[in-house]
Amino acid sequence: MAATGSFRMVSEEEQAMRSKLEHLTVKDHGPVFGPCQKLPGHTVQKAKDELTETEERRASALKELRTVMAERAAQGDDLAKLVLEHFGEEPDSLMLRFLRARKFEVVRAHELMKGYVRFRKEYPELFENLTPEAVRSTIEAGYPVVLPSRDKYGRVVLLFNIENWDLEEITFDEILRAYCVILEKLLENEETQINGFVLIENFKGFTVQHASGIKPAELKKMVDMLQDSFPARFKAVHVTHQPWYFTTTYNVVKPFMKSKLLERVFVHGEELSNYFEEFDPDFLPADFDGDASAADCRAVAAKLFGSEDTAL
């Protein structure tokens, strides 16, 4: 008896794009800063394969999401009301960020929108007077660094070197505020919406003072930022050169982390072979075990903001 079922002929163009996806380099992607002028063909294919994104799906999901927003708000859910109030008049391009972050599953995208407004409601101190100028000095100090090129997977790379961080000079909240501004700004780029972010944290200079100075509530705030609060695809967190007492801090964080995020944290220590499988040394600055020159943090701030000073 012949097998029954359906299949779709894959075009030569699709085959070529999928082949391209297996052999990408840092040169195959668009700029990190500024809007995306045109998505690379392989990124369009990636969105189709990983996120189920097509023109038809985009149109239907956007329509469905706006319906869900109105219906859930009408049911009396306070967060759903906030979502409708915050996003009701926003353009489709903003809605699309949440759909991409949840692979065009409309109900999950709406839950992420609720997480977005919940995060701002729970931690108002992070968003009070939150302008580029308010965080510029933190970013110019390198907390965090945004690499000017994407990695080979097209992800934006955020670097955090703890060694010279003085908790009294730059508070934990000030760093989280900088992350919030950076995420909002870089998520304007469609390539970033699709490819996501990767964080690299060098803990070589992590002191006992750091470990005792960071409160559990602050660590929870950081984890909340990374999961279910931004329409961002956080693809991995890499930790290098951590001392033995890092484990104590990490064990405080773990209970706040969902399994999906836990699976994406890679703690390398001094053994960096797997780290270098992900990141070519030519791509990384010296303080992250690479051969590239140190990042120009003032240039990063200028590329992010220019002379802009607009509250989020």
Solvent accessible surface area in square Angstrom, and as a share of the most:
residue,aa,sasa,rsa
1,M,235,1.05
2,A,86,0.66
3,A,106,0.82
4,T,129,0.75
5,G,77,0.74
6,S,115,0.74
7,F,175,0.73
8,R,139,0.51
9,M,155,0.69
10,V,55,0.31
11,S,57,0.37
12,E,149,0.67
13,E,128,0.57
14,E,18,0.08
15,Q,104,0.46
16,A,52,0.40
17,M,51,0.23
18,R,79,0.29
19,S,58,0.37
20,K,78,0.33
21,L,46,0.23
22,E,135,0.61
23,H,132,0.59
24,L,23,0.12
25,T,70,0.40
26,V,55,0.31
27,K,184,0.78
28,D,37,0.19
29,H,26,0.12
30,G,22,0.21
31,P,91,0.57
32,V,1,0.01
33,F,28,0.12
34,G,44,0.42
35,P,90,0.56
36,C,27,0.16
37,Q,160,0.71
38,K,171,0.72
39,L,34,0.17
40,P,30,0.19
41,G,42,0.40
42,H,11,0.05
43,T,1,0.00
44,V,76,0.44
45,Q,10,0.04
46,K,27,0.11
47,A,3,0.03
48,K,68,0.29
49,D,63,0.32
50,E,71,0.32
51,L,0,0.00
52,T,78,0.46
53,E,10,0.05
54,T,49,0.28
55,E,128,0.57
56,E,132,0.59
57,R,75,0.27
58,R,68,0.25
59,A,65,0.50
60,S,54,0.35
61,A,0,0.00
62,L,22,0.11
63,K,159,0.67
64,E,81,0.36
65,L,0,0.00
66,R,73,0.27
67,T,67,0.39
68,V,15,0.08
69,M,2,0.01
70,A,49,0.38
71,E,91,0.41
72,R,74,0.27
73,A,10,0.08
74,A,91,0.70
75,Q,134,0.60
76,G,38,0.36
77,D,54,0.28
78,D,97,0.50
79,L,31,0.15
80,A,0,0.00
81,K,98,0.41
82,L,59,0.29
83,V,0,0.00
84,L,67,0.33
85,E,142,0.64
86,H,87,0.39
87,F,1,0.01
88,G,24,0.23
89,E,172,0.77
90,E,61,0.28
91,P,80,0.50
92,D,67,0.35
93,S,73,0.47
94,L,32,0.16
95,M,0,0.00
96,L,16,0.08
97,R,33,0.12
98,F,1,0.00
99,L,0,0.00
100,R,3,0.01
101,A,12,0.09
102,R,35,0.13
103,K,86,0.36
104,F,3,0.01
105,E,85,0.38
106,V,8,0.04
107,V,76,0.43
108,R,94,0.34
109,A,0,0.00
110,H,1,0.00
111,E,78,0.35
112,L,3,0.01
113,M,0,0.00
114,K,24,0.10
115,G,2,0.02
116,Y,19,0.07
117,V,9,0.05
118,R,87,0.32
119,F,5,0.02
120,R,43,0.16
121,K,126,0.53
122,E,93,0.42
123,Y,28,0.11
124,P,80,0.51
125,E,73,0.33
126,L,0,0.00
127,F,36,0.15
128,E,116,0.52
129,N,115,0.59
130,L,2,0.01
131,T,28,0.16
132,P,6,0.04
133,E,87,0.39
134,A,50,0.38
135,V,2,0.01
136,R,42,0.15
137,S,80,0.51
138,T,9,0.05
139,I,1,0.00
140,E,44,0.20
141,A,54,0.42
142,G,9,0.09
143,Y,19,0.07
144,P,0,0.00
145,V,19,0.11
146,V,0,0.00
147,L,9,0.04
148,P,72,0.45
149,S,53,0.34
150,R,2,0.01
151,D,2,0.01
152,K,62,0.26
153,Y,82,0.31
154,G,0,0.00
155,R,18,0.07
156,V,0,0.00
157,V,0,0.00
158,L,1,0.01
159,L,1,0.01
160,F,18,0.08
161,N,29,0.15
162,I,4,0.02
163,E,87,0.39
164,N,127,0.65
165,W,11,0.04
166,D,70,0.36
167,L,41,0.21
168,E,163,0.73
169,E,132,0.59
170,I,20,0.10
171,T,59,0.34
172,F,21,0.09
173,D,36,0.19
174,E,69,0.31
175,I,8,0.04
176,L,3,0.02
177,R,34,0.12
178,A,0,0.00
179,Y,14,0.05
180,C,0,0.00
181,V,2,0.01
182,I,0,0.00
183,L,0,0.00
184,E,23,0.10
185,K,50,0.21
186,L,4,0.02
187,L,0,0.00
188,E,88,0.40
189,N,2,0.01
190,E,61,0.27
191,E,2,0.01
192,T,0,0.00
193,Q,8,0.04
194,I,0,0.00
195,N,3,0.01
196,G,0,0.00
197,F,0,0.00
198,V,0,0.00
199,L,5,0.03
200,I,0,0.00
201,E,28,0.13
202,N,8,0.04
203,F,21,0.09
204,K,134,0.57
205,G,13,0.13
206,F,4,0.02
207,T,52,0.30
208,V,92,0.53
209,Q,130,0.58
210,H,8,0.04
211,A,29,0.22
212,S,90,0.58
213,G,32,0.30
214,I,15,0.08
215,K,124,0.53
216,P,78,0.49
217,A,71,0.55
218,E,32,0.15
219,L,10,0.05
220,K,77,0.33
221,K,18,0.08
222,M,47,0.21
223,V,1,0.01
224,D,27,0.14
225,M,3,0.01
226,L,20,0.10
227,Q,27,0.12
228,D,50,0.26
229,S,6,0.04
230,F,5,0.02
231,P,6,0.04
232,A,8,0.06
233,R,22,0.08
234,F,17,0.07
235,K,49,0.21
236,A,4,0.03
237,V,13,0.07
238,H,4,0.02
239,V,5,0.03
240,T,1,0.00
241,H,23,0.10
242,Q,43,0.19
243,P,33,0.20
244,W,211,0.74
245,Y,43,0.16
246,F,13,0.05
247,T,75,0.43
248,T,91,0.53
249,T,16,0.09
250,Y,35,0.13
251,N,81,0.41
252,V,52,0.30
253,V,11,0.07
254,K,80,0.34
255,P,105,0.66
256,F,64,0.26
257,M,21,0.09
258,K,116,0.49
259,S,78,0.50
260,K,107,0.45
261,L,12,0.06
262,L,59,0.29
263,E,129,0.58
264,R,63,0.23
265,V,23,0.13
266,F,89,0.37
267,V,63,0.36
268,H,26,0.11
269,G,10,0.10
270,E,127,0.57
271,E,116,0.52
272,L,22,0.11
273,S,64,0.42
274,N,93,0.48
275,Y,1,0.00
276,F,70,0.29
277,E,121,0.54
278,E,48,0.21
279,F,2,0.01
280,D,80,0.41
281,P,44,0.28
282,D,106,0.55
283,F,26,0.11
284,L,0,0.00
285,P,5,0.03
286,A,75,0.58
287,D,67,0.35
288,F,3,0.01
289,D,46,0.24
290,G,10,0.09
291,D,109,0.56
292,A,33,0.26
293,S,98,0.63
294,A,82,0.63
295,A,30,0.23
296,D,90,0.47
297,C,24,0.14
298,R,169,0.62
299,A,35,0.27
300,V,8,0.04
301,A,0,0.00
302,A,53,0.41
303,K,116,0.49
304,L,6,0.03
305,F,9,0.04
306,G,41,0.39
307,S,115,0.74
308,E,65,0.29
309,D,85,0.44
310,T,80,0.47
311,A,65,0.50
312,L,110,0.55
